[in-house]
Amino acid sequence: MVNEIKRKESEFRKEVILKAAERVFGRKPYEKASLKDISKESGICLQSIYNLFGSKKSLYKSMLLFRISEFRKNLDSALKEKKDALSILKKWTEVFFETMKDYPQFFPVFLKEKFNFEWEMETPLFSGLKNFFEEEEKRLVQLLRKAQAEKFFKRIPVQYLKLLFFAFVQSKMEYHFRYRKCFEVKKCVEEIFCELLKGLKP
């Protein structure tokens, strides 16, 4: 019983630290952020952070995988239903928005790591995130190919279509995060696809 209570307390402290790390790394580059900053942000002593994570690099990796695993879990659950490709793409976008909506500080960190992956740049976490980005890119490309086969999008190179698609998603999210305090996810998703389909319908 005592061990279970300690385990739950440790998990709670970890989550508090991870969310504080999202806010700190969202404001500062990795090189300038420190565990002292995260200790101050979380209200948890520096030694406890070292005990739980060991290093800044390990904490950074845990922070990213914490939020990404939530996105993947929600996405896997949401995409179980068999629907047309456009509906599935809308659901993908909706889950992405929902994951980022409550944690806007994480969004620029995610974009930075995504950029590093696409341009094969070395980062503190490149190897840890590579599998995730490769698998999600593969899933997205398959959905876009299916959408082309179902005549929702023009027959243009699928990698180009992928870049266009994510540019619409990223732009809409950046607009709301930077210039508005809140937004309706479903409305944003419909706006994205309305604008996207105007230029890419066959």
Order of alpha helices (4+ residues) and beta strands (2+ residues): alpha-alpha-alpha-alpha-alpha-alpha-alpha-alpha-alpha
